[in-house]
Amino acid sequence: MIQFILNNQLIKTDKPASTTLLDFVRYDENLRGTKIGCREGDCGACTILIGTIKDGKLEYMSATSCLTPLPNIQGKHVVTVEGLNLPDKLNQAQQAMVDCSGTQCGFCTPGFVNSMCGFALTCSEPTLENAISAIDGNICRCTGYKTIERASAQLATKLVSKDQNDSMAWLVNNEFVPDYFLDIEERIKAIQTPFVISAHAEIQNISSNSQIPIGGGTDLYVQKHDDLHEYDLDYLFDRSELNGITFNGNRCILKSSATVTDLMENARLLETIPNWYKHLKLLSSTPIRNIATIAGNIANGSPIGDFTIILLAMKAQLTLNNRANVSRKVMLKDFYLGYKQLDKKADEIITEIAFDLPVNETQFNFEKVCKRQYLDIASVNSAISISTNGNNITEAHASMGGVGPIPKYLTKTGEFLLNKSITVPVIKEAEQILQTELSPISDARGTEAYKRLLGRQLFFAHFITLFPEIIKMEDLI
């Protein structure tokens, strides 16, 4: 039995665990404001809010309900657009959309309103930039976005005086959310019945041979949406032993169900890695980052998985556990054996991902090219971690995606750069070696020649970005 609060109502359901939240709210609860669009997490028409108790406090996030399995909202608060309605007037997000003519056909509007209300619930800095970032997972085919941006700006202006010490009461009093929100935290805490999908999984903390492990669902529900109803799924998203980010000296240890947002908001990572927030903003969109797990990105084995490329350059090491609770470690660069072929047995899951933080004379950079800035898969992406002593390279680790059947760790390129000086001739020669490691194919994201060109440009971009006083664009191109 799965229990959660849907808007203002306690829900208890024994629907199949593979049911998506989108289908449940539309077809079982007849809440049709949540729209069916792409069913792949791209359009944002199905965006809802999920409230979760973290460290004793209720926190909200936006999520794509088309990719959210019901077990992942056990003991949480789910908010659809109907649950944001005030008794006799529009809430501030709805009113802003009306005032600024932010809607035409209206199909996308519920998703935008939910994202905007999510911003009101979570923001501590109500700037226009942050308000627009909150809707980066929503697509509109009609308005050209400027009217929606103006609505977001109006909302941000009204949030400037938000009381951060008693934010929920302030939001209710100022007509951002209805007053039932005031009681939700205590009602959520009263749901004290943790559920078990698999007794085997509970005992061993691992999936059985017949089970498919699933985290946030952002890959699996895209690839196998219709098939998942026939599978025995092992839900990992909310397991405490698989969540969290810790540090052992300079070593960062990610539990497998840590999300991209978890990393994006981690104070230590933000402080240690310049442009960390900017790099991760290039990964999908806010609703996807909120539920996409790092292990899922790795285990999906996509040749252009953004976080996989980042972690390859950081020399990440994986810990895998089997159903007998026996663990082993494997370097991420050795994990990919071929297209979608992994050094992972059927009864193993990834439990940890560890890497060293770039400190002292080590620098990191990530680059990505895609057809639109957000919510898109890369044509080619690349990362580099490079250590120097003065002008000499003491260690270099580079990776590239979209240029072969697996996420590519550039072994030969890194070996060539070792003990070399950072000069234009050296980087040009390294790029020639890089080309021998690439094996792109022509597909919907570009021709082979185009991808090789992107590989070259992104490799050069690393050095232009990290060493601007030494390497100039005009000297390389």
N, C-alpha and C positions, 0 to 999 in steps of 0.2 A: 504494500500500500504506500503510495507516494502522497505526501501531504505538503501543501504550500498555500500561501494566500494569493489569490488572484484578484487584483484590485482590492475590494473590501470584503471578499468572501473567502472563507476557509474551504479549500478543495481537498478531498480525499479520493484518490482514483487508483484503480487497479488496471488501467489501460496498459497495453504492452509497453515495456520500457523503451523500445525503439521508436515509439511515437514522438514526433517532433512537437515542440511547444506550439508552433504555428498551427499545425493541424488540430491540436487539442483546443486552442482558444477559439478557432473559427468554427470547427465542426461539432465539438462537444459542448462548448459554452456559448456558441452562436455570437461571438464577439467579432463581427465582420469588419471592424475598423482596421484591424491588422491585415494588411493586404498580401496576397500571393503574387510575387513578381518573378524573379529569376530562380528562386530556390537554391541559389549558390552563394548567398551572402554578399552579392555585388550591388544590388539596387537600393537596399535600405527600406523598401516598402513595408517590410515585416518587422521593423525595429520595435523592440519593447524595452522596458527597464526592468532590471533585476536588483532587488535589495537583499544584501547578505550581511549577516552578523560577522564582523571582523574585529578581533580584539575587544569584544563586548559592545561594539557600536555598530549601528546599522549604516551600511554604505551602499550607494546605488551605482549601477553602471548600465550603459546601453548594450544591447546584444541583438544579433539577428536570430529571430525565433525559428526561422526555417532550418537552422543548423544546430538548434539546441534540443538535445534529447530530454525527455521528462525527468529522468533521475537527476539531471544536473540542476534542477530547481527545487529539489527536496529541501524543505525547511526554509524557503526563501519567499520574498515578496515579488510577485510578477505584476507589472503595471502595463496595461494596454492603453490606447488613447481614450477608451471609454472611462478608464479609472482616473483620468486626469480632469474630467469635466467637473466644473463647479455647479452648484444647484441651479443657479438662475442667471449665469453670465459666463462669458468666455474667460479662461485663465490667461495669464499674461502672454504666454507663448502663442496661444490661439489668437489673441487680440492683436499681437504684433504682426502675425501673418495677414490678418484682415486689413489692418491699418496700412501695411506696405504692399498690398496686392500680391502677396507671396504665393498665391495658389491660382491655378487655372482649372485643369481637369480634376484636380483634387486627389488623384490616385496616390501620389507620393506624400501628401500632406500629413497623414497620421504619423508616418515615420519621422518626418521633420519635426513635428510637434513633440514627439517622444524624445528625440535627441536634444531638442532645445530645453525641455523640462529636465532632462538628465543633466544638462549643463547647469541649470539653476540649482539643482540639488547638490551638485558636487563642486562647483567652482569656488575657489578661494581668491582668484584674480579675474574678475569679470571684464577682461579686455575684449575688444573686437576680434583680435587674432584668436584668442581662446574660444570665443563663441563660434567662430567659423570652423575651427578645428573640431568642435563637438559635432558638427553635421557633415564631417568629411566622409561618412559612410552612406550618405543619402544622395540619390540621383534624382533629378527632375528633368523631364523631357520637354517641358512647356515654357518655363519662365526665363531661362537664361541666367538664373541664379542671382542676379543683382537685386531683385526685389526680396529674395530670401535672405541675402546678406544684409539688406537694410532692416529686415525684421529681426535678424540676429543682433544687429547693432542696437536696435531699440530695446531688446531684452537685456543686453549687457549693460546698457545705461541704467536701467531700472534695478539692476543687481549691485550697483556700486555701493549702496548703503546696506547691503546684506549683513545681518548680525551673525558673525562667524561663531559666536559662543552659544547661541541658541538658534541655529539656522532654521530648523524645521518649523518652529513657532513663527519665525519671521516670514518664512515662505508661505505659510498658511494665512497669516494676517495680511499679507500683501498680494494674495490671490494668484500665487504661482501654482499651488497644488491644493486639493481639497483637504478639509480638516480631519478626515479619517486617517491621514498620514501620521498624525500625532500619536496614535495608539499602536502603530504597526510594529515598532521595535519590541514592545512587550509581548505582543501577540506572536511574533516570530520566535522569541525566546521561549514561549510556552509550548512550542512544537518540540517535544522531547522524544520523538520516536525515530531514531536512526534506522534506516532500512538497509536490507542486505539483498543485493541482486544475486550474489553467488556465495554460498557458504565456503566453497573452496577458496575463492578469492579473499574472503575475510580472514581465513586461517593463514593462508600462505602469502597474502598480499601480492598475489600474482595470478595471471590468467591461466586457465587450463588450456590443453592442446586444442579443445573444440571452441574456445572462446576467442573473440576478436576484441582486443583492448581498444577503448575509445576514450579520448580526453575531452577536448572542447567540441569535437565533431566538425570542425571547419574544413577538414580535408575529406574525412570518411563520408560525411553526408553529401558532399558534392559528387564524389566518385560513385558511391553505391547507395544512393538514396532509396531506390526501389527494392534493393536486395536486403537491406538491413533488417527488415521485418522477419526475415527467415533465419537470421543469425542469432547466436547466443553471444551477447555483448558483455564485456567486463568493463564497468564504468570506473574510471580512474580520476575524474576531474576534481572531486572534492575530498579525496582521501588525504587525511592529515599527514601521513607519512610520505606522501608524494608531492607535498606543497611546501614552498618556502625558498628563500635565498639566504645562504649563510656565507661567512668568510672565515677562512683559516689563514691568518696572516695576509699574504697577498693573493691567496687562492680563493676564487669565487666558486661556490658550489650551488648549482641550481638543481632543485628537485624537479622531476620530470613534468609535473603538472603546473609548474610556474608558467604564467602567461607572458606574452610580449609586454602587456601593460605593467605587470609586476616589475619587469626589468627596466621599463621606460621610466618608472617612478621611483626606482631604488636610489636613495640619496648617495650611497657609496659609489655606485656606478656613474651617476651623474657628475659627481665630484672628481672622479678619477679619470674618466674618458672624455676628452673634449669632443663636443658635438654629438655626444651619445643620444640625446633627445632628438636632434635633427636627423641622425641616421635612422632611428627607429620610426620616425614619422613617415619614412618612405615605405614602411611595411604595411600594406593593406590599408585598413581604416580603423577608426576607434572601436566600433562594435565588434569587429573581428579580432583586433588586438586584445580586447577584454576577455575573450574566451579561447583564443588560439594558444595551445600549449607548445612549449619549446620541443619536448620530445616528439610531439605529433609532427612538427615541421621536419624534424630529423628523420623519423621513421617513415614518413611519406616517400622519402627518397627522390623527390623532384629534383631534376638537374638545375632548377633555378630557384630552389627554396632560399628565401632571403636570409633567414636566421642561420641556416646551414652554412651558407657562404661566410657569414660573419664569424661563426664559431670555428670554421676550418682555419681561417687566418689567425685565430687566437689559440691554435693548437689544443683544441678541446679534447677531453678524454671522457668516454662514456662508461658508466657502470650499468651492467645488465644483470638482472636476477631471474632465475628460473623458478619453476613451481616447487622445487625442493629447497628454495631459499638459498641457493648457491650463487654467488656473484662472481663476475669476472669483469675485467676492464679491457677496453679496446679504444685505440685512438680513432677519433672521428675520421681522419684521413684514410684509415684502413677499413672503415665500416661499409663502404660502398664497393660491391664486387662487380656490378654491372647494372644495367638499367633496371631499377626497382628490385635489385638483388642486394640483400644486406647480409652482413656477418652477424646474423641473429637467428637463433633457433626458434621454433614455433612456440615453445613454452617460455620464452624470455620476453621481458619488457625492459625498456630503459628506465632506470630509477634515478640516476643522477647524471649531470653534465658538469664537468669541472674545467676551469681554465684560469690561467694567471692574468691578473690585471696588468695592463701596460703602464709601467711606472718608470721613473728616472728618465733614461734616454730612449725609451720605447714609445712609439707613436702608432696610432691606429687610424684607418680611414675606410669608409664604405662608399661605393658608388653604384648607382642603378639607373638604367635607361629603360623606359617603358612608354607606352603611347599616351598615357595620362599620368599626372603626378601621383595621385593616390588611387587606391582601389584597383590596382592593376598588377598583372604578373610581368616580371622583367623580361625584356628581350635579351639583355645581358646584364649581369650584376657582378661586382667584384669587391674584394676586401684585401687589405694588406696590414700586417703588423711588422714594423721594422724598428730595429734597435741600432743605435749609432754611437760611435765614440768620436766626437768631433765630426769630421766629414766622412768617416769610414763606417761602412755597414758591418756590424758585428753579428746580426741575425736578421733574417727576412723570411716571412711566411706570407704567401699570397694565394688567393683562391679566386675562382671565376665560375659563374653559372651561365647556362644557356649556350655553352660552347662544346657540348659533348653529352654522352648518355648519362653521366653522373655529375654531381657537384664536384668540380675539379680543384684539387689541391695542386698547386703549380710547383712540383718538386724541383724540376730542373732550373726553373727561373730563380727560385730561392737559393739554390746551391750556387748558381752563377753569381748572384749578388753578394754572397758572403765574402767579406774582407775586401770588397771593392770600394772605391771612392764614389761619392754621389756627384756624378758629372753627366752632362748630356750624352757623350759617346757611350758611357757605360749603360745608361738607361735605354738608349736606342738599341744597343746590342742585346740587352736583356729582353727587349720586346721581340726581337727576332727569335730568340730561344723560346719565348712564350708561345709564339705562333706554332712552333713544332709540337707543343703540348695540347693544342686545341684540335677538336674534330667536330666542328659545328655542321648542322644540316640545314637546308633551306626548308622553312615551314611558315606557318601563319605569322610568326613574329619577325620574319626577315630572312633574307637569303644568306647562304654561307659567307659570301663576300662581305655582306653588311655586318654580320656578327663578328667576323674577324676584324673589321674596321672598328667596331665598338670595343672589342677586346683591347685593341691597341690604344684607343682614346681613353678608356677607363684606366688602363695601366699608367699611361702618362699622367692622367688626372691625379692619381695618388701622389705622385712626386711634386706636381705643381701645387697641390694643396698643402702637403706636409713640409715642403722645403721651398717656399716661394722666393726666398732670397738667393737661392742657388739655381733653381730650375724655372725657366720662363717658358710659357706656352709657345711663343714665337720661335724659340730655339729647337723645339721638338717637332713642330708641325710645319 
